[in-house]
Amino acid sequence: MQLSSDKVKLFAGTANPVLAGAIARTLGLPLGALSVGRFPDGEVKVRLEESVRGDDVYVVQSTCPPVDSHLMELLTLVDALRRSSAGRINAVIPYFGYARQDKQVTGREPITAKLVANLLESAGVDRVITVDLHARQVQGFFDVPVDQLSALRTMSGYLRQTAAPNTVVVSPDTGRGSEARRLADMLGLPLALLYKRRHSDTETEVTAVIGDVAFQRVLLVDDVISTGGTLRRAVEALLENGAVPDIRICATHAVLAGDARQYLSHDAIKEVIVTDTIPLRPGDPYTVLSIAPLIASAIYHVHTHQSVSSLF
Ligand code: R5P
């Protein structure tokens, strides 16, 4: 899957240099030279240190915390590429922040996911490659192609090797039900759903368990662990409903805001499996599966004009 560096370049923002390096190695491409710094007042300052004239460029940048700063860095990088006459500019955003506000829930609110799509397009992005968007409809907020990859195959490969008997796949809310269904089908396991009510950004409540979890081991699957509140409540509800205290969690994006690490340290949670769309802290006790081969395949397929649907 090697690309010749003739007319294709890969650049990395500062959000996830390890992942960008792994993608570069898989594709046999060097990372493009650029400098990212700050003006004395804190504004971001980027400069491309090599020509990109006429090149197809892929810029890897997760818009993970600090979200505003990583997003602004991505926007300025894209602007620099456009003003330097790059050919096509592909934003590779393994974790797409600000996808949460995809509609007005109450009045007088922004739709931030649409705003971010507008900003990226105005800056000059010709294509977005991303992984497990929080809400699929964010894809439609763009007028340029958005290739939304799924980490489920990466997850299922690992889970198949480490499967335990009497396991049920559980979605912690109905919103992720179809993704959980896909994972359950891949693993040949039954599915259960929790009905979640969200009271605030940090407070959720499980009001119903749909499906059979009693005397079962559980594989809880979600797109993102933000505060960890959703998964903590899910674990508590599952235990109250008779699940075996042998619960594994798998989630694509480890945002791990606030008290998330504390929430995940529960006796019944035996393993937390995440991907490297967002860098973890050294010493975090989680299983990290790399998404680099998946993203490298997507870049390879896009660049060589081959179908990417098989990667979704
Ligand atoms: C549902 O809204 C999502 O799939 C996640 O469950 C949610 O965003 C996780 O957020 P938190 O970890 O803050 O509960």
Residues whose N, C-alpha, C, O or C-beta is under 5 A from the ligand:
A	BS01	R5P	R176 D201 D222 D223 V224 I225 S226 T227 G228 G229 T230 L231
